[in-house]
């Protein structure tokens, strides 16, 4: 997308059916997601590939973004980097 801050509808998310889902901490509760039948249809939820990242690390431009990237990479690759 060319937008600075792209937004996806839930329908777009379902159509993409991601392998991994990265969400900002505090936006939505993990149990709420796992109990909602709409979310449970996603491959990422079925395979428990759900990661919550501190919003300060991920949504604020700056050098701390590297910490968020590292956390995501470690989660996806299941190893410490």
N, CA, C and O atoms as a GROMACS GRO file, in nm:
protein
  324
    1UNK      N    1   0.083  -0.118   0.000
    1UNK     CA    2   0.000   0.000   0.000
    1UNK      C    3   0.088   0.125   0.000
    1UNK      O    4   0.202   0.122   0.045
    2UNK      N    5   0.034   0.232  -0.050
    2UNK     CA    6   0.107   0.358  -0.052
    2UNK      C    7   0.072   0.446   0.068
    2UNK      O    8   0.132   0.552   0.088
    3UNK      N    9  -0.024   0.403   0.147
    3UNK     CA   10  -0.066   0.480   0.264
    3UNK      C   11   0.041   0.472   0.373
    3UNK      O   12   0.105   0.368   0.391
    4UNK      N   13   0.060   0.582   0.445
    4UNK     CA   14   0.158   0.584   0.554
    4UNK      C   15   0.117   0.487   0.666
    4UNK      O   16   0.203   0.422   0.725
    5UNK      N   17  -0.011   0.479   0.693
    5UNK     CA   18  -0.062   0.391   0.798
    5UNK      C   19  -0.178   0.309   0.740
    5UNK      O   20  -0.294   0.344   0.758
    6UNK      N   21  -0.146   0.200   0.672
    6UNK     CA   22  -0.253   0.121   0.608
    6UNK      C   23  -0.345   0.058   0.711
    6UNK      O   24  -0.303   0.022   0.821
    7UNK      N   25  -0.470   0.045   0.674
    7UNK     CA   26  -0.569  -0.020   0.759
    7UNK      C   27  -0.636  -0.130   0.677
    7UNK      O   28  -0.664  -0.112   0.558
    8UNK      N   29  -0.661  -0.241   0.741
    8UNK     CA   30  -0.726  -0.354   0.675
    8UNK      C   31  -0.858  -0.380   0.744
    8UNK      O   32  -0.870  -0.370   0.866
    9UNK      N   33  -0.956  -0.414   0.664
    9UNK     CA   34  -1.082  -0.457   0.723
    9UNK      C   35  -1.066  -0.602   0.768
    9UNK      O   36  -0.972  -0.670   0.727
   10UNK      N   37  -1.155  -0.647   0.852
   10UNK     CA   38  -1.148  -0.786   0.896
   10UNK      C   39  -1.166  -0.880   0.777
   10UNK      O   40  -1.105  -0.986   0.772
   11UNK      N   41  -1.249  -0.840   0.682
   11UNK     CA   42  -1.272  -0.921   0.563
   11UNK      C   43  -1.142  -0.937   0.483
   11UNK      O   44  -1.115  -1.045   0.430
   12UNK      N   45  -1.062  -0.831   0.474
   12UNK     CA   46  -0.934  -0.839   0.404
   12UNK      C   47  -0.839  -0.933   0.478
   12UNK      O   48  -0.766  -1.011   0.416
   13UNK      N   49  -0.841  -0.926   0.610
   13UNK     CA   50  -0.756  -1.012   0.691
   13UNK      C   51  -0.794  -1.159   0.670
   13UNK      O   52  -0.707  -1.244   0.654
   14UNK      N   53  -0.922  -1.187   0.668
   14UNK     CA   54  -0.969  -1.324   0.646
   14UNK      C   55  -0.928  -1.371   0.507
   14UNK      O   56  -0.886  -1.485   0.489
   15UNK      N   57  -0.940  -1.284   0.408
   15UNK     CA   58  -0.902  -1.320   0.271
   15UNK      C   59  -0.753  -1.350   0.261
   15UNK      O   60  -0.712  -1.440   0.186
   16UNK      N   61  -0.671  -1.277   0.334
   16UNK     CA   62  -0.527  -1.300   0.334
   16UNK      C   63  -0.488  -1.425   0.413
   16UNK      O   64  -0.390  -1.491   0.381
   17UNK      N   65  -0.566  -1.457   0.515
   17UNK     CA   66  -0.542  -1.573   0.601
   17UNK      C   67  -0.394  -1.590   0.635
   17UNK      O   68  -0.331  -1.687   0.592
   18UNK      N   69  -0.339  -1.496   0.712
   18UNK     CA   70  -0.194  -1.498   0.740
   18UNK      C   71  -0.148  -1.617   0.823
   18UNK      O   72  -0.224  -1.673   0.903
   19UNK      N   73  -0.021  -1.655   0.802
   19UNK     CA   74   0.041  -1.761   0.882
   19UNK      C   75   0.071  -1.713   1.023
   19UNK      O   76   0.068  -1.791   1.118
   20UNK      N   77   0.101  -1.584   1.036
   20UNK     CA   78   0.134  -1.522   1.164
   20UNK      C   79   0.053  -1.395   1.178
   20UNK      O   80   0.021  -1.329   1.079
   21UNK      N   81   0.020  -1.362   1.302
   21UNK     CA   82  -0.054  -1.240   1.329
   21UNK      C   83   0.017  -1.166   1.441
   21UNK      O   84   0.036  -1.219   1.550
   22UNK      N   85   0.056  -1.041   1.413
   22UNK     CA   86   0.124  -0.956   1.510
   22UNK      C   87   0.030  -0.841   1.544
   22UNK      O   88  -0.012  -0.766   1.456
   23UNK      N   89  -0.001  -0.828   1.672
   23UNK     CA   90  -0.092  -0.724   1.718
   23UNK      C   91  -0.024  -0.640   1.825
   23UNK      O   92   0.071  -0.683   1.890
   24UNK      N   93  -0.074  -0.519   1.841
   24UNK     CA   94  -0.023  -0.432   1.946
   24UNK      C   95  -0.080  -0.476   2.081
   24UNK      O   96  -0.199  -0.505   2.093
   25UNK      N   97   0.005  -0.480   2.180
   25UNK     CA   98  -0.035  -0.512   2.317
   25UNK      C   99  -0.143  -0.415   2.363
   25UNK      O  100  -0.132  -0.294   2.341
   26UNK      N  101  -0.246  -0.467   2.428
   26UNK     CA  102  -0.348  -0.382   2.488
   26UNK      C  103  -0.462  -0.342   2.396
   26UNK      O  104  -0.559  -0.283   2.442
   27UNK      N  105  -0.453  -0.373   2.268
   27UNK     CA  106  -0.559  -0.336   2.174
   27UNK      C  107  -0.676  -0.434   2.185
   27UNK      O  108  -0.792  -0.394   2.188
   28UNK      N  109  -0.643  -0.560   2.191
   28UNK     CA  110  -0.744  -0.665   2.204
   28UNK      C  111  -0.688  -0.776   2.291
   28UNK      O  112  -0.567  -0.801   2.290
   29UNK      N  113  -0.772  -0.842   2.365
   29UNK     CA  114  -0.732  -0.947   2.457
   29UNK      C  115  -0.715  -1.080   2.382
   29UNK      O  116  -0.797  -1.115   2.298
   30UNK      N  117  -0.609  -1.153   2.414
   30UNK     CA  118  -0.580  -1.280   2.347
   30UNK      C  119  -0.694  -1.380   2.363
   30UNK      O  120  -0.732  -1.446   2.266
   31UNK      N  121  -0.749  -1.391   2.482
   31UNK     CA  122  -0.859  -1.485   2.504
   31UNK      C  123  -0.983  -1.446   2.424
   31UNK      O  124  -1.056  -1.532   2.375
   32UNK      N  125  -1.006  -1.317   2.412
   32UNK     CA  126  -1.118  -1.268   2.333
   32UNK      C  127  -1.105  -1.312   2.188
   32UNK      O  128  -1.202  -1.355   2.125
   33UNK      N  129  -0.984  -1.302   2.135
   33UNK     CA  130  -0.958  -1.344   1.997
   33UNK      C  131  -0.980  -1.494   1.982
   33UNK      O  132  -1.047  -1.539   1.889
   34UNK      N  133  -0.923  -1.570   2.072
   34UNK     CA  134  -0.929  -1.716   2.060
   34UNK      C  135  -1.070  -1.772   2.081
   34UNK      O  136  -1.099  -1.883   2.038
   35UNK      N  137  -1.157  -1.696   2.146
   35UNK     CA  138  -1.294  -1.742   2.169
   35UNK      C  139  -1.390  -1.696   2.060
   35UNK      O  140  -1.501  -1.748   2.051
   36UNK      N  141  -1.350  -1.602   1.979
   36UNK     CA  142  -1.436  -1.548   1.874
   36UNK      C  143  -1.426  -1.636   1.750
   36UNK      O  144  -1.317  -1.655   1.696
   37UNK      N  145  -1.536  -1.690   1.703
   37UNK     CA  146  -1.535  -1.784   1.590
   37UNK      C  147  -1.480  -1.722   1.463
   37UNK      O  148  -1.421  -1.792   1.381
   38UNK      N  149  -1.498  -1.592   1.445
   38UNK     CA  150  -1.445  -1.526   1.325
   38UNK      C  151  -1.292  -1.531   1.325
   38UNK      O  152  -1.231  -1.560   1.222
   39UNK      N  153  -1.231  -1.502   1.439
   39UNK     CA  154  -1.085  -1.506   1.449
   39UNK      C  155  -1.032  -1.648   1.439
   39UNK      O  156  -0.926  -1.671   1.381
   40UNK      N  157  -1.106  -1.743   1.494
   40UNK     CA  158  -1.061  -1.883   1.494
   40UNK      C  159  -1.052  -1.940   1.353
   40UNK      O  160  -0.990  -2.045   1.333
   41UNK      N  161  -1.114  -1.875   1.257
   41UNK     CA  162  -1.106  -1.924   1.118
   41UNK      C  163  -0.969  -1.895   1.055
   41UNK      O  164  -0.935  -1.952   0.952
   42UNK      N  165  -0.891  -1.807   1.117
   42UNK     CA  166  -0.761  -1.770   1.063
   42UNK      C  167  -0.655  -1.876   1.093
   42UNK      O  168  -0.649  -1.931   1.203
   43UNK      N  169  -0.572  -1.904   0.994
   43UNK     CA  170  -0.464  -2.002   1.009
   43UNK      C  171  -0.372  -1.966   1.126
   43UNK      O  172  -0.332  -2.054   1.202
   44UNK      N  173  -0.339  -1.838   1.141
   44UNK     CA  174  -0.250  -1.794   1.249
   44UNK      C  175  -0.307  -1.829   1.386
   44UNK      O  176  -0.232  -1.865   1.477
   45UNK      N  177  -0.437  -1.818   1.402
   45UNK     CA  178  -0.500  -1.850   1.530
   45UNK      C  179  -0.506  -2.001   1.549
   45UNK      O  180  -0.479  -2.052   1.657
   46UNK      N  181  -0.542  -2.073   1.443
   46UNK     CA  182  -0.549  -2.220   1.451
   46UNK      C  183  -0.415  -2.279   1.491
   46UNK      O  184  -0.410  -2.376   1.566
   47UNK      N  185  -0.306  -2.220   1.442
   47UNK     CA  186  -0.172  -2.273   1.470
   47UNK      C  187  -0.104  -2.201   1.586
   47UNK      O  188   0.015  -2.221   1.610
   48UNK      N  189  -0.179  -2.118   1.657
   48UNK     CA  190  -0.129  -2.044   1.773
   48UNK      C  191  -0.008  -1.958   1.739
   48UNK      O  192   0.088  -1.950   1.816
   49UNK      N  193  -0.012  -1.896   1.623
   49UNK     CA  194   0.093  -1.805   1.578
   49UNK      C  195   0.049  -1.660   1.596
   49UNK      O  196   0.039  -1.584   1.500
   50UNK      N  197   0.023  -1.625   1.719
   50UNK     CA  198  -0.026  -1.493   1.756
   50UNK      C  199   0.076  -1.428   1.848
   50UNK      O  200   0.112  -1.485   1.952
   51UNK      N  201   0.122  -1.310   1.810
   51UNK     CA  202   0.223  -1.239   1.888
   51UNK      C  203   0.173  -1.100   1.923
   51UNK      O  204   0.123  -1.028   1.837
   52UNK      N  205   0.188  -1.064   2.048
   52UNK     CA  206   0.155  -0.929   2.093
   52UNK      C  207   0.286  -0.854   2.117
   52UNK      O  208   0.375  -0.904   2.185
   53UNK      N  209   0.296  -0.735   2.060
   53UNK     CA  210   0.417  -0.654   2.071
   53UNK      C  211   0.381  -0.521   2.136
   53UNK      O  212   0.276  -0.462   2.108
   54UNK      N  213   0.468  -0.475   2.224
   54UNK     CA  214   0.451  -0.346   2.291
   54UNK      C  215   0.429  -0.236   2.186
   54UNK      O  216   0.511  -0.219   2.096
   55UNK      N  217   0.321  -0.163   2.200
   55UNK     CA  218   0.287  -0.058   2.104
   55UNK      C  219   0.396   0.047   2.092
   55UNK      O  220   0.418   0.101   1.984
   56UNK      N  221   0.464   0.078   2.202
   56UNK     CA  222   0.572   0.178   2.198
   56UNK      C  223   0.687   0.133   2.108
   56UNK      O  224   0.755   0.216   2.047
   57UNK      N  225   0.710   0.003   2.101
   57UNK     CA  226   0.819  -0.047   2.017
   57UNK      C  227   0.781  -0.048   1.869
   57UNK      O  228   0.863  -0.020   1.782
   58UNK      N  229   0.657  -0.081   1.842
   58UNK     CA  230   0.617  -0.107   1.704
   58UNK      C  231   0.555   0.013   1.633
   58UNK      O  232   0.570   0.026   1.511
   59UNK      N  233   0.488   0.098   1.704
   59UNK     CA  234   0.412   0.203   1.635
   59UNK      C  235   0.474   0.343   1.642
   59UNK      O  236   0.420   0.438   1.586
   60UNK      N  237   0.586   0.355   1.709
   60UNK     CA  238   0.655   0.485   1.715
   60UNK      C  239   0.784   0.477   1.635
   60UNK      O  240   0.871   0.395   1.665
   61UNK      N  241   0.798   0.561   1.534
   61UNK     CA  242   0.922   0.560   1.456
   61UNK      C  243   1.043   0.592   1.544
   61UNK      O  244   1.036   0.680   1.630
   62UNK      N  245   1.150   0.522   1.523
   62UNK     CA  246   1.272   0.548   1.599
   62UNK      C  247   1.357   0.423   1.610
   62UNK      O  248   1.321   0.319   1.555
   63UNK      N  249   1.468   0.432   1.680
   63UNK     CA  250   1.561   0.319   1.688
   63UNK      C  251   1.506   0.198   1.762
   63UNK      O  252   1.556   0.087   1.745
   64UNK      N  253   1.402   0.218   1.846
   64UNK     CA  254   1.347   0.103   1.920
   64UNK      C  255   1.272   0.006   1.829
   64UNK      O  256   1.241  -0.106   1.870
   65UNK      N  257   1.242   0.049   1.707
   65UNK     CA  258   1.172  -0.040   1.613
   65UNK      C  259   1.252  -0.168   1.590
   65UNK      O  260   1.195  -0.272   1.560
   66UNK      N  261   1.384  -0.158   1.605
   66UNK     CA  262   1.468  -0.278   1.585
   66UNK      C  263   1.438  -0.384   1.691
   66UNK      O  264   1.449  -0.504   1.664
   67UNK      N  265   1.399  -0.342   1.811
   67UNK     CA  266   1.361  -0.438   1.915
   67UNK      C  267   1.234  -0.513   1.875
   67UNK      O  268   1.222  -0.634   1.896
   68UNK      N  269   1.140  -0.440   1.816
   68UNK     CA  270   1.015  -0.503   1.770
   68UNK      C  271   1.044  -0.599   1.656
   68UNK      O  272   0.989  -0.709   1.652
   69UNK      N  273   1.130  -0.559   1.564
   69UNK     CA  274   1.165  -0.645   1.451
   69UNK      C  275   1.232  -0.772   1.501
   69UNK      O  276   1.203  -0.882   1.453
   70UNK      N  277   1.322  -0.758   1.597
   70UNK     CA  278   1.391  -0.875   1.654
   70UNK      C  279   1.290  -0.968   1.720
   70UNK      O  280   1.296  -1.090   1.702
   71UNK      N  281   1.197  -0.912   1.796
   71UNK     CA  282   1.096  -0.993   1.865
   71UNK      C  283   1.011  -1.069   1.764
   71UNK      O  284   0.980  -1.187   1.784
   72UNK      N  285   0.972  -1.005   1.657
   72UNK     CA  286   0.892  -1.069   1.553
   72UNK      C  287   0.972  -1.179   1.484
   72UNK      O  288   0.922  -1.289   1.462
   73UNK      N  289   1.096  -1.150   1.450
   73UNK     CA  290   1.182  -1.248   1.382
   73UNK      C  291   1.204  -1.370   1.472
   73UNK      O  292   1.197  -1.483   1.423
   74UNK      N  293   1.229  -1.350   1.599
   74UNK     CA  294   1.249  -1.462   1.692
   74UNK      C  295   1.122  -1.546   1.704
   74UNK      O  296   1.128  -1.668   1.713
   75UNK      N  297   1.008  -1.480   1.703
   75UNK     CA  298   0.881  -1.551   1.712
   75UNK      C  299   0.858  -1.637   1.587
   75UNK      O  300   0.823  -1.755   1.598
   76UNK      N  301   0.879  -1.579   1.471
   76UNK     CA  302   0.856  -1.651   1.346
   76UNK      C  303   0.956  -1.766   1.328
   76UNK      O  304   0.918  -1.875   1.285
   77UNK      N  305   1.081  -1.741   1.361
   77UNK     CA  306   1.184  -1.842   1.342
   77UNK      C  307   1.205  -1.932   1.463
   77UNK      O  308   1.286  -2.025   1.460
   78UNK      N  309   1.131  -1.903   1.571
   78UNK     CA  310   1.136  -1.983   1.695
   78UNK      C  311   1.277  -2.002   1.748
   78UNK      O  312   1.315  -2.111   1.791
   79UNK      N  313   1.354  -1.893   1.744
   79UNK     CA  314   1.490  -1.899   1.794
   79UNK      C  315   1.533  -1.761   1.841
   79UNK      O  316   1.479  -1.660   1.795
   80UNK      N  317   1.626  -1.757   1.931
   80UNK     CA  318   1.682  -1.630   1.978
   80UNK      C  319   1.782  -1.579   1.876
   80UNK      O  320   1.867  -1.654   1.827
   81UNK      N  321   1.772  -1.452   1.843
   81UNK     CA  322   1.864  -1.391   1.747
   81UNK      C  323   1.964  -1.306   1.823
   81UNK      O  324   2.051  -1.244   1.762
   0.00000   0.00000   0.00000
